[in-house]
Amino acid sequence: MACLIANGRALECRESIGGIRNVYFVNHNDMGAYTIDDDGELDDLGETSASFKYALNPQGSDFDEAITVSEENGTVFYEQTLNLSLPNLSKDALKNLKILTQGRFQIFVEDNNINKITGFGDLYLAGAYNGATVTGGNVGRGKAYGDMSGYNLTIVGREQRAALIVIPSATTAATIFGGLTTAANRPSIAVS
């Protein structure tokens, strides 16, 4: 297959912001079949048995994708790295930490660019096929009174393509977030 560029890119308007606001964990392979269009957008989801929301402090966590190319081998893959900063240690937090470090997940990453249709930030699915796992981190108690007492995790997934863009719609939002464990954690779905 020849890979020929077919369009250019204009200078974009300055209308987006950085950072992530929430992540939603789904146990690997708990999502049913999903459909991806030719542009790499996830436009139809199977039934998600449960998704678990982790709300994040502003400007405390990040999501990045490194493109790795081997000219010699003719391969390309995307290393998806999610760095989570989760303050406040507790018995329950440490219990969840153990599960996170041992499991494999598909993770919906919600950024700070709020969509007027859904009320969510733009969504990306990391670990779509191979899942993502914790590769490192630390549990810290801080030194000074103002230091964080909590844990930091690095979660990595490696995929053949970049994180899938989730097309915002009432259907995808209801499917992804309908399985959240408590009603208090469910985001509202506003569709105009």
N, C-alpha and C positions, 0 to 999 in steps of 0.2 A: 504494500500500500504506500503510495506516495503521500507525503505530508507537505502540502503546498499551502502557504498562507493565502487567504482569500479576502482579507479586509484589514483596514488600519484602525487606529484608535485616536480619537480627538482628545484634547485636553478636557478632562472632566470638570464638572462644577464642584465647588467645595461645599458639599452637603452631607458628608458622612463623618462620623466620629469613631474613635478607637475604643477598645476595651470590650470586655464581656460581662454580662450581668447575671446569668444563670447557666447551669449545666444540668442536663437530665440524663441519668444513667438508666440504661436498659440492659438487663442481663443478655450476654451474647447469645444470639440465635433465638431470643424470645419474640422477636418481631416476625410477623408472617412475611409473605412475599411482598416486595415493593417494586414499583415501576420507576425507571429512570429514563428521562427523555434524552435526545441527542445532544443537548447542551450540558448534560451532567446534573440536571435538576431532578430531585426526587419529587414526583408529582402524584404518587398514589402509594399509600402505606397499607400493609396488612394490619391485622389486629395486634396491638401491643398489649401484652398481658399486664405489665406494670412498668411505669417509669417513675424515677425517684429524683425529685428536684433538690439541687443544692444551690441555694441563693448565695451570691458572692458579694463581698464588699467592693464598692467602686474602686477601680484602679488597683485591685489587689491580686488579680489573677490574669493569665493571658493564654491565648491559643495561637499557635504558629505552625506553618507547614514548610518544611524544607524539601526542595526538589533535589533528588539525587539522580545523576545521570552517569552512565558508564558508556563512553564512546566505544570502547573496545568490545563490550559485550552487547551493545545495542539495547540497553535497558534503561527504564525510567521508573522511579517510584517516589511516592510522597511520604515523608515522615511527619506525622501529625503529633505535635507536642502540646499538651495541656498542662500548664503549671497552676496548681490550685493552692491558694493560701486560705486556710480554714481556722480562724481564731476560736479560742475558748475550748479548753480541754474539759472533758467530763467523762463519766463512765460510759455513757452512750456514744460519745464521739470516738472514744478509743475502741469500742466494740465495732463501730462502723469502719474505722480505720483498718482494722484487721480484715474485714470483708473486702474492702476496696483493694488492699494490697494482695489479696489472694485470688481475686476474680478476674474475669475478662468481660469487657463491656462494649456496647455501642453507645456513643455519647452524642446527644444533641447539644450543641453549643449555641447559646443565644447571645448575640452581641447587643450593643447599645443603640443601634439604629432602628428605632421603633417604627413598625409598619402601621400606617393609619387604618388599614383594613382589619388586621388581626389584633392589634394592641401588643404584639410581641416584637422583640428585636428580630433582626434577620437570623435565620436558623441554618446551621450546618451540621451534617451528620458525620462524625468522625468514627473511624473503626467500622465502617459500613459492612465490609465483608470479612475482614480478618479479626476484628475486635481490637480493643486497646487495653493495655495492662499498665499497672504501676511499675516504673523502672527505678524509682528512687524517691527520696524525700527525707524529712526529718520531723521529729516531735521536739518542740522547743518550749521552754518556760520563760525565756527572756532573762534579762539581767536587771534593767531599770524598771521602775513602776509602769512606765508607759510602753514597755516592750510587749510584743505579742506572745501570748501563751496559747499555743495551738499547734497545728501541723501543716506542713507544706508537702505536697505530692507532685511528682512528675509522672504523667501518664502518657504513654507513647503508643501510637498505632502506625502501621506501615501498610499503605494501600497502593494499588496500581494507578489510581486517580486521586485528585484533590478531594477534600471533604465535599460531600454532596450538598448542594444548595437545596433547601426545602422550600418549595413554592408555597407562599402563604395563602391559605384558604381555610375556611371553617372546617372542611373535612380533614385536612392534614393536622390542624391544630387539635381538633377533637380526638383524633386517633392517637396522636402523640401524648397528649396531656390528659386524656380521659382516664388513664390508668394510674394517675398519681395517687399515692396511698392515703392522703387525708384531704378532705374538702377544703381545709384551710390553705393547703398548698396549691390548689388548682388555680391557674391563671384564668381570668375571665376571657371569653372569646367574643370579641365584638366584631361583627361583620356588617358592613353597610351595603 
